[in-house]
Amino acid sequence: MSDYLIKALAFNGQVRAYAVDTTETVGEAQRRHGTWPTASAALGRSMTAGVMMGAMLKGEDKLTVKVEGGGPIGAIVVDSNSKGQVRGYVTNPQVHFDLNDKGKLDVARAVGTNGFLSIVKDLGMREHFTGQVPIVSGELGEDFTYYFASSEQVPSAVGVGVLVNPDNSILASGGFIIQLLPGTSEEVISFIEKRIEAVPPISKLIERGLSPEQILNEILGEANVKIIDKHSVEFHCHCSRERIENAFVSLGSEELKAMIDEEGQAEASCHFCREEYYFSKEDLEAIVKRIEE
């Protein structure tokens, strides 16, 4: 198992925790989209948070994360599910700035701070659950932390980080979410706060070779952590030629006939994975015939 996620309970069930290594997963997104370092960090942090939030779901449930901060990077969109599958894209992948005053990639400048973080959960019901909060820092870890506290009323600490190599490939990527359950003692809360302040950035822990289990041990103390689940994580897109064909069907035969007359062909590209689909004149005529039969 390369990239993987763990779920854990700590302090005799007072705390719920997640940790994940997403280095290869974010690396796949970087290769597909050709993101520059600051854009890679923003997309990677969002995908890392998204895949951990997906782990909070059950069965066929899924969710979409959308970050719209008004910055030059544009919107970041991430889909994830309960199976560790995640995909994502950023509107403007070729965005990069000098390091900020802390010597880190200036994600906040790229994302912007004038907008919203939205989470849409598809739980298999008629109505989707939607939560939206203002972006508070643009660094994303703090923004997801604020989302949990404000929209879901779960006190949480979210750490997400990405390190980028000089050739733009991903050196390290991962994250954690620590959540306080009802009745958590003040002693435990104080302990966790001090440990989070003391630990190095999550991306540095991944770079040092720490596993998700070791990351939680670093934050919560090995004696306090009980692992309850572990599963693989991967970049996975469910686009397909069949889905694109169905989209063409929804256009109707008249619009498709006009496309055939004007272009003689059609091309479609998936936002999430950059896979391209080509449809010849004959392909389009076959779809028209299918509609009219």
C-alpha positions as CSV (number, residue, x, y, z in Angstrom):
1,M,0.0,0.0,0.0
2,S,1.6,3.3,-1.1
3,D,-0.7,6.3,-0.2
4,Y,-3.1,5.4,2.6
5,L,-5.3,6.8,5.3
6,I,-5.9,5.7,8.9
7,K,-8.8,6.4,11.2
8,A,-8.3,6.3,14.9
9,L,-9.8,7.0,18.3
10,A,-7.7,8.4,21.1
11,F,-7.9,9.0,24.9
12,N,-10.5,6.3,25.4
13,G,-12.8,7.5,22.7
14,Q,-12.7,11.2,23.6
15,V,-11.0,12.1,20.3
16,R,-11.4,11.0,16.7
17,A,-8.4,11.3,14.4
18,Y,-7.4,10.9,10.8
19,A,-4.0,11.0,9.1
20,V,-3.0,10.4,5.5
21,D,-0.1,10.3,3.1
22,T,-1.1,11.7,-0.3
23,T,2.3,12.2,-1.9
24,E,1.6,9.9,-4.9
25,T,-2.0,11.0,-5.2
26,V,-1.2,14.7,-5.4
27,G,1.8,13.8,-7.6
28,E,-0.6,12.3,-10.1
29,A,-2.8,15.4,-10.0
30,Q,0.3,17.6,-10.5
31,R,1.4,15.6,-13.6
32,R,-2.0,15.6,-15.1
33,H,-2.6,19.3,-14.7
34,G,1.0,20.6,-15.0
35,T,0.5,22.7,-11.8
36,W,3.3,25.1,-10.7
37,P,4.5,24.9,-7.1
38,T,2.1,27.3,-5.4
39,A,-0.9,25.9,-7.3
40,S,0.3,22.4,-6.5
41,A,0.3,23.2,-2.8
42,A,-3.2,24.7,-2.9
43,L,-4.6,21.8,-4.9
44,G,-2.7,19.2,-2.8
45,R,-3.9,20.7,0.5
46,S,-7.5,20.7,-0.7
47,M,-7.3,17.1,-2.0
48,T,-5.7,16.0,1.2
49,A,-8.5,17.6,3.3
50,G,-11.1,16.3,0.9
51,V,-9.9,12.6,1.0
52,M,-9.9,12.7,4.9
53,M,-13.5,14.2,4.8
54,G,-14.4,11.5,2.4
55,A,-13.3,8.9,5.0
56,M,-16.0,10.3,7.3
57,L,-18.6,9.1,4.9
58,K,-20.2,5.7,4.5
59,G,-21.0,3.3,1.6
60,E,-21.6,5.1,-1.7
61,D,-21.7,8.6,-0.2
62,K,-19.5,11.3,-1.7
63,L,-18.7,14.9,-1.4
64,T,-17.4,17.9,-3.3
65,V,-15.1,20.6,-1.9
66,K,-15.0,24.0,-3.6
67,V,-12.6,26.7,-2.7
68,E,-13.3,30.1,-4.2
69,G,-11.2,32.8,-2.5
70,G,-11.0,35.3,-5.3
71,G,-7.3,34.9,-5.8
72,P,-5.4,34.4,-9.1
73,I,-5.6,30.6,-8.8
74,G,-9.4,30.7,-9.4
75,A,-11.6,28.0,-8.0
76,I,-10.3,24.7,-6.6
77,V,-12.7,21.7,-7.0
78,V,-12.2,18.3,-5.3
79,D,-14.4,15.2,-5.3
80,S,-13.9,12.4,-2.9
81,N,-15.7,9.4,-1.5
82,S,-15.6,6.9,1.4
83,K,-13.3,4.5,-0.6
84,G,-10.2,6.7,-0.6
85,Q,-10.7,7.9,-4.2
86,V,-10.1,11.5,-4.8
87,R,-9.8,13.8,-7.8
88,G,-9.3,17.6,-8.2
89,Y,-8.4,20.5,-10.4
90,V,-7.6,24.2,-10.1
91,T,-8.9,26.7,-12.6
92,N,-5.5,28.3,-13.2
93,P,-2.8,25.7,-12.7
94,Q,0.2,27.8,-13.7
95,V,0.3,30.1,-10.7
96,H,3.4,30.6,-8.6
97,F,4.8,33.2,-6.3
98,D,8.0,33.8,-4.3
99,L,8.0,32.2,-0.8
100,N,6.1,34.1,1.9
101,D,7.7,35.7,4.9
102,K,7.7,32.3,6.7
103,G,9.7,30.8,3.9
104,K,6.7,28.7,2.7
105,L,4.8,28.6,-0.6
106,D,2.4,31.6,-0.6
107,V,-0.8,29.6,-0.9
108,A,-2.9,32.3,0.7
109,R,-1.9,34.8,-2.0
110,A,-2.8,32.3,-4.7
111,V,-6.1,31.3,-3.1
112,G,-7.2,34.7,-1.9
113,T,-9.2,35.5,1.2
114,N,-12.3,37.1,-0.3
115,G,-14.7,34.2,-0.8
116,F,-16.0,30.9,0.5
117,L,-15.2,27.3,1.2
118,S,-18.1,25.1,0.3
119,I,-18.7,21.4,1.0
120,V,-21.5,19.5,-0.7
121,K,-22.3,16.0,0.5
122,D,-24.2,13.5,-1.6
123,L,-25.6,11.1,1.0
124,G,-28.0,9.3,-1.3
125,M,-30.9,11.4,-0.3
126,R,-33.1,13.7,-2.4
127,E,-31.5,16.8,-1.1
128,H,-27.7,17.3,-0.8
129,F,-26.2,18.6,2.4
130,T,-24.4,21.9,1.7
131,G,-22.1,23.8,4.2
132,Q,-20.4,27.0,3.4
133,V,-18.1,29.3,5.4
134,P,-16.1,32.4,4.6
135,I,-12.4,31.8,3.9
136,V,-10.5,33.0,6.9
137,S,-6.9,32.7,5.9
138,G,-6.5,31.2,2.5
139,E,-3.9,28.8,3.9
140,L,-6.6,26.1,3.8
141,G,-5.7,24.2,6.9
142,E,-7.2,27.0,9.0
143,D,-10.1,27.3,6.6
144,F,-11.1,23.6,6.9
145,T,-10.7,23.9,10.7
146,Y,-13.1,26.9,10.7
147,Y,-15.5,24.9,8.5
148,F,-15.7,22.0,11.0
149,A,-16.2,24.4,13.9
150,S,-18.8,26.6,12.2
151,S,-20.7,24.4,9.9
152,E,-20.6,21.0,11.6
153,Q,-20.0,22.2,15.2
154,V,-17.1,19.8,15.7
155,P,-14.0,21.4,17.3
156,S,-11.2,20.2,15.1
157,A,-7.6,20.8,14.1
158,V,-6.7,20.3,10.5
159,G,-3.2,20.2,9.2
160,V,-2.4,19.8,5.5
161,G,0.9,20.4,3.7
162,V,2.7,19.9,0.4
163,L,6.4,20.1,-0.4
164,V,7.4,20.6,-4.1
165,N,10.6,19.5,-5.8
166,P,12.6,22.0,-8.0
167,D,11.3,20.1,-11.1
168,N,7.7,20.8,-9.9
169,S,7.1,17.2,-8.9
170,I,5.6,16.5,-5.4
171,L,8.2,15.7,-2.7
172,A,5.8,15.1,0.2
173,S,2.1,15.6,0.8
174,G,-0.2,14.6,3.7
175,G,-2.4,15.8,6.5
176,F,-4.3,15.1,9.7
177,I,-7.6,15.9,11.3
178,I,-8.1,15.8,15.1
179,Q,-11.6,16.1,16.3
180,L,-12.8,16.6,19.9
181,L,-15.9,14.5,20.7
182,P,-18.6,15.6,23.2
183,G,-17.3,15.4,26.8
184,T,-13.6,15.7,26.0
185,S,-11.8,16.7,29.2
186,E,-9.9,20.0,29.5
187,E,-6.8,18.0,30.3
188,V,-6.9,16.2,27.0
189,I,-7.7,19.4,25.1
190,S,-4.7,21.2,26.7
191,F,-2.4,18.2,25.9
192,I,-3.4,18.2,22.2
193,E,-3.1,22.0,21.9
194,K,0.5,21.9,23.2
195,R,1.4,18.9,21.0
196,I,0.1,20.5,17.8
197,E,2.0,23.7,18.6
198,A,5.2,21.7,19.1
199,V,5.1,19.3,16.1
200,P,6.8,20.3,12.8
201,P,4.7,21.1,9.8
202,I,2.9,18.0,8.5
203,S,4.7,18.1,5.1
204,K,8.0,17.9,7.0
205,L,6.9,14.9,8.9
206,I,6.0,13.2,5.6
207,E,9.3,14.2,4.1
208,R,11.1,12.6,7.1
209,G,9.3,9.3,6.3
210,L,6.8,9.3,9.0
211,S,3.8,7.0,8.3
212,P,0.2,8.2,9.1
213,E,0.3,6.1,12.2
214,Q,3.5,7.8,13.4
215,I,2.1,11.2,12.6
216,L,-0.9,10.6,15.0
217,N,1.5,9.2,17.6
218,E,3.6,12.3,17.3
219,I,0.5,14.5,17.9
220,L,-1.5,12.4,20.3
221,G,1.1,10.2,22.0
222,E,1.5,6.5,21.0
223,A,-0.1,5.2,24.2
224,N,-3.2,7.2,23.6
225,V,-4.0,6.1,20.0
226,K,-6.1,3.2,18.8
227,I,-6.2,2.6,15.0
228,I,-9.7,1.5,13.9
229,D,-9.4,1.5,10.1
230,K,-6.9,1.8,7.3
231,H,-7.4,2.0,3.6
232,S,-5.6,3.0,0.4
233,V,-5.9,6.4,-1.2
234,E,-5.6,7.1,-4.9
235,F,-6.2,9.7,-7.6
236,H,-9.3,8.3,-9.3
237,C,-11.5,9.9,-12.0
238,H,-14.8,8.3,-13.0
239,C,-15.0,10.1,-16.4
240,S,-15.5,7.8,-19.4
241,R,-16.4,7.9,-23.1
242,E,-19.9,6.6,-22.2
243,R,-20.5,9.5,-19.8
244,I,-19.4,12.0,-22.5
245,E,-21.8,10.3,-25.0
246,N,-24.6,10.6,-22.5
247,A,-23.8,14.3,-22.2
248,F,-24.1,14.6,-26.0
249,V,-27.4,12.8,-25.8
250,S,-28.7,15.4,-23.4
251,L,-27.9,18.2,-26.0
252,G,-30.6,16.8,-28.3
253,S,-30.4,15.8,-31.9
254,E,-30.9,19.3,-33.4
255,E,-27.9,20.7,-31.6
256,L,-25.8,17.7,-32.5
257,K,-26.7,18.0,-36.2
258,A,-25.7,21.6,-36.1
259,M,-22.3,20.5,-34.5
260,I,-21.9,18.0,-37.3
261,D,-22.6,20.6,-40.0
262,E,-20.4,23.3,-38.5
263,E,-17.5,21.2,-37.0
264,G,-17.7,17.8,-38.5
265,Q,-16.4,16.4,-35.2
266,A,-16.2,17.0,-31.4
267,E,-13.6,16.9,-28.7
268,A,-14.2,16.9,-24.9
269,S,-11.8,17.1,-22.1
270,C,-12.4,16.1,-18.4
271,H,-11.7,19.0,-16.0
272,F,-10.5,16.6,-13.3
273,C,-8.1,14.3,-15.1
274,R,-7.4,16.0,-18.5
275,E,-8.4,12.9,-20.4
276,E,-9.5,13.9,-23.9
277,Y,-12.2,12.2,-25.9
278,Y,-12.6,12.5,-29.7
279,F,-15.8,12.0,-31.6
280,S,-15.7,11.7,-35.4
281,K,-18.6,12.8,-37.7
282,E,-19.6,9.1,-37.8
283,D,-19.6,8.9,-34.0
284,L,-21.8,11.9,-33.7
285,E,-24.2,10.7,-36.4
286,A,-24.5,7.4,-34.5
287,I,-25.5,9.3,-31.3
288,V,-28.1,11.3,-33.3
289,K,-29.5,8.0,-34.6
290,R,-29.6,6.7,-31.0
291,I,-31.6,9.7,-29.9
292,E,-34.1,9.5,-32.8
293,E,-34.7,5.8,-32.6
